[in-house]
Amino acid sequence: MSAGPPVSKGLDHIVVDRSSISWVGGETGDLVYRGFDVRDLVPGIPYESAVHLILQGDPPPVDPSPEVTEALRQHRAPRPAVERVVDALAPSLSPLDALRTILSALGDGSFGYPPTIEQGYRLIAQTPVLLARFVRRAGGRDPVAAQPHLSHAENYLTMLTGEVPPPERAAALDAYLVLLADHGMNASTFALRIAVSTQSDFASAATAALAVLKGPVHGGAPSRVSDMLDAVGSPDQADRWIQEKVADGEVLMGFGHRAYKTDDPRAVVLHGIAKRVADPARFELAETVERSALAALRAAKPNARLYTNVEFWSAVVLEAVGLPRELFTPTFAVARTAGWTAHALEQAANNRLIRPDIEYVGPAKGRRWPRPFAGRVP
Amino acid sequence: MSAGPPVSKGLDHIVVDRSSISWVGGETGDLVYRGFDVRDLVPGIPYESAVHLILQGDPPPVDPSPEVTEALRQHRAPRPAVERVVDALAPSLSPLDALRTILSALGDGSFGYPPTIEQGYRLIAQTPVLLARFVRRAGGRDPVAAQPHLSHAENYLTMLTGEVPPPERAAALDAYLVLLADHGMNASTFALRIAVSTQSDFASAATAALAVLKGPVHGGAPSRVSDMLDAVGSPDQADRWIQEKVADGEVLMGFGHRAYKTDDPRAVVLHGIAKRVADPARFELAETVERSALAALRAAKPNARLYTNVEFWSAVVLEAVGLPRELFTPTFAVARTAGWTAHALEQAANNRLIRPDIEYVGPAKGRRWPRPFAGRVP
């Protein structure tokens, strides 16, 4: 250890910028988009109206936002060159690995710098379309054409399954998409803003964001909640199963968050939605596991202020929507393209290269190569 | 403006971690890899030995590093599934857009978390191989097979052109690759470390890094130096051309750097290499433009401490190596895969989620949606 400047490993509590997009109240359990508490908006507003609010700062004149609805519909047809890349992806790829390459493939020079709201609509519209295309083909099925008369959520499910979803499933997905649409500063949004800060193009920035979201510490773990519920099996097994895991020091999926030191409002809202749309037995299992886990975690770490995070009830809701587990994190990304667009626009509007320092603690300058060079001097 | 916590927009002088890999002495004009001044290493050590030093911390037992030479040769054959993605890319893509998708396509589950040195060798080996494949096919030519008996630099040029390069060109490229192999904390390396901090896979992290490197403020501009030299045309035009641009407030490419407030050591070394390998008339033009630009910039901004940056002489050297301009930044990435690997390994060895804060300055919580929701409640 050296006695250099203070090191902010993790950058906790370092404020990297000001933003008008969303507020995460970690102590109070708040998530606010442009002044609107998400608990007042969900369930209820369609994703198209949330996109309007997040990108433009105010609610649309009517719901769903006519401007966003029209823009997303117009952009549902990707360029053939991008579809060719999607069709060349190995069917064995995870949808999340595929989605990273899909977002990169969007970057063909048409997403320039500075980012524009039109580019954002294109990204938001095409992410689920291209993801569904990959999933269909990877499963040996023909792609389903985009459906211009359907909402964003309905179209995504239809392009995945080939059938227009029942209204309650589409509404549950709509609610999920709104709740996950933005979340202040987080690791993927931060990576996106770094890319924009070098004046890289918006498709590159979105690709960087997805690459970071993929990490299980950020967005890549909700499927493990479903795996955990399966492993527990039935409510009467929950206490024993959970206590064993906690005693073994294993991490339980779906609890704890860097920002929230109280209830995550998204988890609270999704809990309510799960109650309405999930299979009752699955819902009862999930509630029992949640109760057991919180009791065991709080007994083991009385000072840790651990609460259920968004992943736990996301998993139960996305199961009820009919999505397979490997699509949970990609669907998180589908939602977050709204926030990524807003942050890209905000970063570019008042841009400055984001470039921290690192303290060098390696060998001092002055080492000598142990022998003469072998040649190769130009 | 609010009276919140201090905002570190750009994160200047915020120290995000400690690192033993390289030291950038911005005030003294130093770049040190593991204790070795790059001015003592270049030209002279082969890239394979620099990779060994940067990844393992000490020089190899002989030059070029037998271990790295063998590892890079073994990894020169990409998986057929990745080659299929490369072959599906539109020939009209810029090589830099193509390379982002190529790096993403490497991520097929075989680059897991935590990153390993073996994954690093694979990334380092395959980046130029797949890039050359794209460039050949985009130009309507057949790919050239990897050449096991050639060095990393020689193999890259051979796979691009179909011919083994003259020794002085390979040596000049080798020197460039060593000089650009790492550079402390910078925006692309930072994005890579953020991806690793979420426990995302190494291919995702490298993709994020490339997405950020692509920005002209970071790595995406050396080709503009060549464009500038073309625009000036001849040494006797330099003063007039430069003074007009400076008077118009235009940015001159190749001058100024966030870190260096004196000579960039890489620019100094590349200047010397350019003198040996560049066409004499081009070299004279470049030297004259450099002199004019520094004089004009210092007259216009006497306090800015502006010096020639690495891009300026990189462009002249890469021209002399025979690379087309659209490969300048991708070749920067080819070099930097070494540093990215070292930083990924270092981040993972002592990992913590990198997640700063942002200060919310939007409308206060409590706004109400202007009408009842239209339905769609699950």
Interface residues (C-beta under 8 A of the other chain):
Chain A: S2 G4 P5 P6 V7 S8 K9 G10 L11 D12 H13 I14 V15 V16 D17 R18 S19 S20 I21 S22 W23 V24 D30 V32 R34 G35 F36 D37 D40 L41 P43 G44 I45 P46 G57 P59 V62 D63 P64 A81 R84 V85 D87 A88 L89 A90 S92 L93 S94 D97 R100 T101 S104 A105 G107 D108 G109 Y113 P167 E168 R169 A170 A171 A172 D174 A175 G184 M185 N186 A187 S188 F190 A191 I194 A195 V196 S197 T198 Q199 S200 D201 S204 A205 T207 A208 L210 A211 V212 L213 K214 G215 P216 V217 H218 G219 G220 R258 I273 R276 V277 R352 L353 I354 R355 P356 D357 I358 E359 Y360 V361 G362 P363 A364 K365 G366 R367 R368 W369 P370 R371 F373 A374 R376 V377 P378
Chain B: S2 G4 P5 P6 V7 S8 K9 G10 L11 D12 H13 I14 V15 V16 D17 R18 S19 S20 I21 S22 W23 V24 D30 V32 R34 G35 F36 D37 D40 L41 P43 G44 I45 P46 G57 P59 V62 D63 P64 A81 R84 V85 D87 A88 L89 A90 S92 L93 S94 D97 R100 T101 S104 A105 G107 D108 G109 Y113 P167 E168 R169 A170 A171 A172 D174 A175 G184 M185 N186 A187 S188 F190 A191 I194 A195 V196 S197 T198 Q199 S200 D201 S204 A205 T207 A208 L210 A211 V212 L213 K214 G215 P216 V217 H218 G219 G220 R258 I273 R276 V277 R352 L353 I354 R355 P356 D357 I358 E359 Y360 V361 G362 P363 A364 K365 G366 R367 R368 W369 P370 R371 F373 A374 R376 V377 P378
